[in-house]
Amino acid sequence: MQAVMSAEEMTDWLQSVFPQVKDDFVVEHIDGTNTVMRLMVAERHLRPGGTVSGPSMFALADVAAYVATMACIGKEALTVTTNCSLDFMRKPASGKDLIAKATLLKLGRSLSVTSILIYSEGEEMPVARANMTYAIPPRQVQAE
């Protein structure tokens, strides 16, 4: 699969359509199959005990799958999550950003399937893994 947007274009677009989280995520790499996203961990992402919260890890996986899909189909803001499976495997390292490495496994006309591994920055073992399915809205055919 070929990416139709660069990492910089995707970051700019995400900031325009989701300004409420513009300081949370950075698109580091897109190539059409693989996407790398960063969650800029801040105090608002932590739960008691100082670990990154499950909802924050879910958000990173969800955005990574969304970006992986958008990278191939273009700007289609109404593409939505239809299924998610998320396994928490170990506690994230304290004080480190989280890195999601997403692989687009299937891209069809109406669905995309993405596998995501989430790591604490600089660590070898993943802290979580997710599988996300996205529904892609039908393309509108323009009348001539």
CYANA upper distance limits for C-alpha pairs under 8 A (distance plus 0.5 A):
  1 MET  CA     32 GLY  CA      5.56
  1 MET  CA     33 THR  CA      6.58
  1 MET  CA     72 CYS  CA      7.40
  2 GLN  CA     31 ASP  CA      7.19
  2 GLN  CA     32 GLY  CA      5.10
  2 GLN  CA     33 THR  CA      8.06
  2 GLN  CA     72 CYS  CA      6.71
  3 ALA  CA     30 ILE  CA      7.38
  3 ALA  CA     31 ASP  CA      5.94
  3 ALA  CA     32 GLY  CA      4.56
  3 ALA  CA     33 THR  CA      8.37
  3 ALA  CA     71 ALA  CA      5.50
  3 ALA  CA     72 CYS  CA      5.37
  4 VAL  CA     32 GLY  CA      8.24
  4 VAL  CA     71 ALA  CA      6.12
  4 VAL  CA     72 CYS  CA      6.08
  4 VAL  CA     73 ILE  CA      7.59
  4 VAL  CA     74 GLY  CA      6.65
  5 MET  CA      9 GLU  CA      6.43
  5 MET  CA     10 MET  CA      6.71
  5 MET  CA     30 ILE  CA      8.47
  5 MET  CA     71 ALA  CA      5.93
  5 MET  CA     72 CYS  CA      8.13
  5 MET  CA     74 GLY  CA      7.44
  6 SER  CA     10 MET  CA      6.62
  6 SER  CA     30 ILE  CA      7.01
  6 SER  CA     71 ALA  CA      8.17
  7 ALA  CA     11 THR  CA      6.63
  7 ALA  CA     27 VAL  CA      5.95
  7 ALA  CA     28 GLU  CA      6.64
  7 ALA  CA     29 HIS  CA      6.13
  7 ALA  CA     30 ILE  CA      6.17
  8 GLU  CA     12 ASP  CA      6.75
  8 GLU  CA     27 VAL  CA      7.73
  9 GLU  CA     13 TRP  CA      6.65
 10 MET  CA     14 LEU  CA      6.55
 10 MET  CA     27 VAL  CA      7.52
 10 MET  CA     67 VAL  CA      7.88
 10 MET  CA     71 ALA  CA      8.03
 11 THR  CA     15 GLN  CA      6.72
 11 THR  CA     26 VAL  CA      6.85
 11 THR  CA     27 VAL  CA      6.23
 12 ASP  CA     16 SER  CA      6.90
 13 TRP  CA     17 VAL  CA      6.79
 14 LEU  CA     18 PHE  CA      6.06
 14 LEU  CA     19 PRO  CA      7.95
 14 LEU  CA     22 LYS  CA      7.64
 15 GLN  CA     19 PRO  CA      5.45
 15 GLN  CA     21 VAL  CA      7.90
 15 GLN  CA     22 LYS  CA      5.30
 17 VAL  CA     77 ALA  CA      8.15
 18 PHE  CA     22 LYS  CA      6.97
 21 VAL  CA     25 PHE  CA      7.64
 23 ASP  CA     40 MET  CA      7.89
 24 ASP  CA     39 LEU  CA      6.09
 24 ASP  CA     40 MET  CA      5.67
 24 ASP  CA     41 VAL  CA      7.75
 25 PHE  CA     37 MET  CA      7.31
 25 PHE  CA     38 ARG  CA      6.03
 25 PHE  CA     39 LEU  CA      5.34
 25 PHE  CA     40 MET  CA      6.58
 25 PHE  CA     60 LEU  CA      8.14
 26 VAL  CA     37 MET  CA      6.21
 26 VAL  CA     38 ARG  CA      5.62
 26 VAL  CA     39 LEU  CA      7.28
 26 VAL  CA     40 MET  CA      8.09
 27 VAL  CA     35 THR  CA      8.22
 27 VAL  CA     36 VAL  CA      6.79
 27 VAL  CA     37 MET  CA      5.18
 27 VAL  CA     38 ARG  CA      7.03
 28 GLU  CA     35 THR  CA      8.08
 28 GLU  CA     36 VAL  CA      5.84
 28 GLU  CA     37 MET  CA      6.02
 28 GLU  CA     38 ARG  CA      7.47
 29 HIS  CA     34 ASN  CA      8.04
 29 HIS  CA     35 THR  CA      5.83
 29 HIS  CA     36 VAL  CA      5.42
 29 HIS  CA     37 MET  CA      7.65
 30 ILE  CA     34 ASN  CA      6.44
 30 ILE  CA     35 THR  CA      5.09
 30 ILE  CA     36 VAL  CA      7.22
 30 ILE  CA     68 ALA  CA      7.82
 30 ILE  CA     71 ALA  CA      7.47
 31 ASP  CA     35 THR  CA      7.22
 31 ASP  CA     71 ALA  CA      8.38
 32 GLY  CA     68 ALA  CA      7.48
 32 GLY  CA     71 ALA  CA      6.57
 32 GLY  CA     72 CYS  CA      6.30
 32 GLY  CA    104 LEU  CA      8.25
 33 THR  CA     68 ALA  CA      7.66
 33 THR  CA    103 THR  CA      6.14
 33 THR  CA    104 LEU  CA      5.59
 33 THR  CA    105 LEU  CA      8.11
 34 ASN  CA     68 ALA  CA      7.56
 34 ASN  CA    101 LYS  CA      7.63
 34 ASN  CA    102 ALA  CA      6.15
 34 ASN  CA    103 THR  CA      5.19
 34 ASN  CA    104 LEU  CA      6.93
 35 THR  CA     64 ALA  CA      7.37
 35 THR  CA     67 VAL  CA      7.93
 35 THR  CA     68 ALA  CA      6.25
 35 THR  CA    100 ALA  CA      8.41
 35 THR  CA    101 LYS  CA      6.43
 35 THR  CA    102 ALA  CA      5.53
 35 THR  CA    103 THR  CA      7.00
 36 VAL  CA     64 ALA  CA      7.77
 36 VAL  CA     99 ILE  CA      7.43
 36 VAL  CA    100 ALA  CA      6.09
 36 VAL  CA    101 LYS  CA      5.23
 36 VAL  CA    102 ALA  CA      6.73
 37 MET  CA     60 LEU  CA      8.02
 37 MET  CA     64 ALA  CA      6.52
 37 MET  CA     99 ILE  CA      6.25
 37 MET  CA    100 ALA  CA      5.59
 37 MET  CA    101 LYS  CA      7.23
 38 ARG  CA     60 LEU  CA      8.14
 38 ARG  CA     97 ASP  CA      7.28
 38 ARG  CA     98 LEU  CA      6.25
 38 ARG  CA     99 ILE  CA      5.13
 38 ARG  CA    100 ALA  CA      6.81
 39 LEU  CA     60 LEU  CA      6.82
 39 LEU  CA     97 ASP  CA      6.24
 39 LEU  CA     98 LEU  CA      5.64
 39 LEU  CA     99 ILE  CA      6.92
 40 MET  CA     97 ASP  CA      5.78
 40 MET  CA     98 LEU  CA      7.57
 41 VAL  CA     45 HIS  CA      6.59
 41 VAL  CA     46 LEU  CA      8.47
 41 VAL  CA     52 VAL  CA      8.11
 41 VAL  CA     95 GLY  CA      7.98
 41 VAL  CA     96 LYS  CA      7.30
 41 VAL  CA     97 ASP  CA      5.49
 41 VAL  CA     98 LEU  CA      7.47
 42 ALA  CA     46 LEU  CA      7.71
 45 HIS  CA     52 VAL  CA      6.08
 45 HIS  CA     53 SER  CA      6.39
 45 HIS  CA     56 SER  CA      6.33
 46 LEU  CA     50 GLY  CA      6.03
 46 LEU  CA     51 THR  CA      5.89
 46 LEU  CA     52 VAL  CA      4.95
 46 LEU  CA     53 SER  CA      5.81
 47 ARG  CA     51 THR  CA      6.27
 47 ARG  CA     52 VAL  CA      6.66
 47 ARG  CA     53 SER  CA      5.79
 50 GLY  CA     94 SER  CA      7.09
 51 THR  CA     91 LYS  CA      7.35
 51 THR  CA     92 PRO  CA      6.76
 51 THR  CA     93 ALA  CA      7.89
 51 THR  CA     94 SER  CA      6.64
 52 VAL  CA     56 SER  CA      7.19
 52 VAL  CA     57 MET  CA      7.72
 52 VAL  CA     92 PRO  CA      7.01
 52 VAL  CA     94 SER  CA      8.44
 53 SER  CA     57 MET  CA      7.04
 54 GLY  CA     58 PHE  CA      6.61
 54 GLY  CA     88 PHE  CA      8.46
 55 PRO  CA     59 ALA  CA      6.59
 56 SER  CA     60 LEU  CA      6.83
 57 MET  CA     61 ALA  CA      6.80
 57 MET  CA    118 ILE  CA      8.28
 57 MET  CA    128 ALA  CA      8.34
 58 PHE  CA     62 ASP  CA      6.49
 58 PHE  CA     86 LEU  CA      7.86
 59 ALA  CA     63 VAL  CA      6.51
 60 LEU  CA     64 ALA  CA      6.53
 60 LEU  CA    100 ALA  CA      7.34
 61 ALA  CA     65 ALA  CA      6.75
 61 ALA  CA    100 ALA  CA      7.12
 61 ALA  CA    102 ALA  CA      8.44
 61 ALA  CA    116 ILE  CA      6.78
 61 ALA  CA    118 ILE  CA      8.00
 61 ALA  CA    130 ALA  CA      7.08
 61 ALA  CA    132 MET  CA      8.35
 62 ASP  CA     66 TYR  CA      6.69
 62 ASP  CA     81 THR  CA      8.09
 62 ASP  CA    132 MET  CA      7.54
 63 VAL  CA     67 VAL  CA      6.51
 64 ALA  CA     68 ALA  CA      6.56
 64 ALA  CA    100 ALA  CA      7.26
 64 ALA  CA    101 LYS  CA      8.27
 64 ALA  CA    102 ALA  CA      6.71
 64 ALA  CA    116 ILE  CA      8.09
 65 ALA  CA     69 THR  CA      6.71
 65 ALA  CA    102 ALA  CA      7.10
 65 ALA  CA    104 LEU  CA      8.07
 65 ALA  CA    113 VAL  CA      8.42
 65 ALA  CA    114 THR  CA      6.19
 65 ALA  CA    115 SER  CA      8.24
 65 ALA  CA    116 ILE  CA      7.99
 65 ALA  CA    132 MET  CA      6.95
 65 ALA  CA    133 THR  CA      8.46
 65 ALA  CA    134 TYR  CA      8.32
 66 TYR  CA     70 MET  CA      6.59
 66 TYR  CA     79 THR  CA      8.17
 66 TYR  CA     80 VAL  CA      8.38
 66 TYR  CA    134 TYR  CA      7.92
 67 VAL  CA     71 ALA  CA      6.34
 68 ALA  CA     72 CYS  CA      7.50
 68 ALA  CA    102 ALA  CA      7.57
 68 ALA  CA    103 THR  CA      7.96
 68 ALA  CA    104 LEU  CA      6.73
 68 ALA  CA    114 THR  CA      8.09
 69 THR  CA     73 ILE  CA      6.87
 69 THR  CA    104 LEU  CA      7.74
 69 THR  CA    107 LEU  CA      8.02
 69 THR  CA    112 SER  CA      7.09
 69 THR  CA    134 TYR  CA      8.47
 70 MET  CA     74 GLY  CA      5.46
 70 MET  CA     75 LYS  CA      6.45
 70 MET  CA     76 GLU  CA      7.24
 76 GLU  CA    136 ILE  CA      8.44
 76 GLU  CA    137 PRO  CA      8.46
 78 LEU  CA    136 ILE  CA      8.00
 78 LEU  CA    137 PRO  CA      7.24
 79 THR  CA    134 TYR  CA      7.05
 79 THR  CA    135 ALA  CA      6.16
 79 THR  CA    136 ILE  CA      5.26
 79 THR  CA    137 PRO  CA      6.54
 80 VAL  CA    134 TYR  CA      5.86
 80 VAL  CA    135 ALA  CA      5.89
 80 VAL  CA    136 ILE  CA      7.44
 81 THR  CA    132 MET  CA      7.60
 81 THR  CA    133 THR  CA      6.46
 81 THR  CA    134 TYR  CA      4.91
 81 THR  CA    135 ALA  CA      6.78
 82 THR  CA    132 MET  CA      8.23
 82 THR  CA    133 THR  CA      6.08
 82 THR  CA    134 TYR  CA      5.82
 82 THR  CA    135 ALA  CA      6.57
 83 ASN  CA    132 MET  CA      6.22
 83 ASN  CA    133 THR  CA      5.51
 83 ASN  CA    134 TYR  CA      7.56
 84 CYS  CA    130 ALA  CA      7.42
 84 CYS  CA    131 ASN  CA      6.20
 84 CYS  CA    132 MET  CA      5.09
 84 CYS  CA    133 THR  CA      6.97
 85 SER  CA    130 ALA  CA      5.91
 85 SER  CA    131 ASN  CA      5.75
 85 SER  CA    132 MET  CA      7.15
 86 LEU  CA    128 ALA  CA      7.56
 86 LEU  CA    129 ARG  CA      6.30
 86 LEU  CA    130 ALA  CA      4.79
 86 LEU  CA    131 ASN  CA      7.16
 87 ASP  CA    128 ALA  CA      5.96
 87 ASP  CA    129 ARG  CA      5.85
 87 ASP  CA    130 ALA  CA      6.81
 88 PHE  CA    127 VAL  CA      6.72
 88 PHE  CA    128 ALA  CA      4.94
 88 PHE  CA    129 ARG  CA      7.31
 89 MET  CA    126 PRO  CA      7.76
 89 MET  CA    127 VAL  CA      5.61
 89 MET  CA    128 ALA  CA      5.65
 89 MET  CA    129 ARG  CA      8.16
 90 ARG  CA    126 PRO  CA      8.02
 90 ARG  CA    127 VAL  CA      5.24
 90 ARG  CA    128 ALA  CA      7.52
 91 LYS  CA    127 VAL  CA      6.71
 92 PRO  CA     96 LYS  CA      8.44
 92 PRO  CA     98 LEU  CA      8.41
 92 PRO  CA    119 TYR  CA      8.00
 92 PRO  CA    120 SER  CA      6.11
 92 PRO  CA    127 VAL  CA      6.30
 93 ALA  CA    120 SER  CA      6.30
 96 LYS  CA    120 SER  CA      6.58
 96 LYS  CA    121 GLU  CA      6.28
 97 ASP  CA    120 SER  CA      6.60
 97 ASP  CA    121 GLU  CA      6.01
 98 LEU  CA    118 ILE  CA      7.11
 98 LEU  CA    119 TYR  CA      6.10
 98 LEU  CA    120 SER  CA      5.15
 98 LEU  CA    121 GLU  CA      6.09
 99 ILE  CA    118 ILE  CA      6.06
 99 ILE  CA    119 TYR  CA      5.62
 99 ILE  CA    120 SER  CA      6.69
 99 ILE  CA    121 GLU  CA      6.51
100 ALA  CA    116 ILE  CA      6.83
100 ALA  CA    117 LEU  CA      6.15
100 ALA  CA    118 ILE  CA      4.87
100 ALA  CA    119 TYR  CA      6.88
101 LYS  CA    116 ILE  CA      6.05
101 LYS  CA    117 LEU  CA      5.79
101 LYS  CA    118 ILE  CA      6.87
102 ALA  CA    114 THR  CA      7.00
102 ALA  CA    115 SER  CA      6.12
102 ALA  CA    116 ILE  CA      4.72
102 ALA  CA    117 LEU  CA      6.98
103 THR  CA    114 THR  CA      6.05
103 THR  CA    115 SER  CA      5.77
103 THR  CA    116 ILE  CA      6.84
104 LEU  CA    112 SER  CA      7.91
104 LEU  CA    113 VAL  CA      6.63
104 LEU  CA    114 THR  CA      4.91
104 LEU  CA    115 SER  CA      7.05
105 LEU  CA    112 SER  CA      8.08
105 LEU  CA    113 VAL  CA      5.99
105 LEU  CA    114 THR  CA      5.84
105 LEU  CA    115 SER  CA      7.35
106 LYS  CA    111 LEU  CA      8.33
106 LYS  CA    112 SER  CA      5.85
106 LYS  CA    113 VAL  CA      5.57
106 LYS  CA    114 THR  CA      7.59
107 LEU  CA    111 LEU  CA      6.79
107 LEU  CA    112 SER  CA      4.96
107 LEU  CA    113 VAL  CA      7.18
108 GLY  CA    112 SER  CA      6.49
109 ARG  CA    136 ILE  CA      7.47
109 ARG  CA    138 PRO  CA      8.15
110 SER  CA    135 ALA  CA      6.16
110 SER  CA    136 ILE  CA      5.18
110 SER  CA    137 PRO  CA      6.98
110 SER  CA    138 PRO  CA      7.39
111 LEU  CA    133 THR  CA      7.23
111 LEU  CA    134 TYR  CA      5.97
111 LEU  CA    135 ALA  CA      5.16
111 LEU  CA    136 ILE  CA      6.04
112 SER  CA    133 THR  CA      6.10
112 SER  CA    134 TYR  CA      5.67
112 SER  CA    135 ALA  CA      7.23
112 SER  CA    136 ILE  CA      7.90
113 VAL  CA    131 ASN  CA      7.69
113 VAL  CA    132 MET  CA      6.28
113 VAL  CA    133 THR  CA      5.04
113 VAL  CA    134 TYR  CA      7.06
114 THR  CA    131 ASN  CA      6.23
114 THR  CA    132 MET  CA      5.78
114 THR  CA    133 THR  CA      6.97
115 SER  CA    129 ARG  CA      8.06
115 SER  CA    130 ALA  CA      6.40
115 SER  CA    131 ASN  CA      5.08
115 SER  CA    132 MET  CA      7.02
116 ILE  CA    129 ARG  CA      6.08
116 ILE  CA    130 ALA  CA      5.55
116 ILE  CA    131 ASN  CA      6.70
116 ILE  CA    132 MET  CA      8.43
117 LEU  CA    126 PRO  CA      6.65
117 LEU  CA    127 VAL  CA      8.27
117 LEU  CA    128 ALA  CA      6.56
117 LEU  CA    129 ARG  CA      4.99
117 LEU  CA    130 ALA  CA      7.03
118 ILE  CA    126 PRO  CA      5.89
118 ILE  CA    127 VAL  CA      6.23
118 ILE  CA    128 ALA  CA      5.65
118 ILE  CA    129 ARG  CA      6.50
119 TYR  CA    123 GLU  CA      6.93
119 TYR  CA    124 GLU  CA      7.86
119 TYR  CA    125 MET  CA      7.15
119 TYR  CA    126 PRO  CA      4.96
119 TYR  CA    127 VAL  CA      5.87
119 TYR  CA    128 ALA  CA      7.67
120 SER  CA    126 PRO  CA      7.71
120 SER  CA    127 VAL  CA      7.36
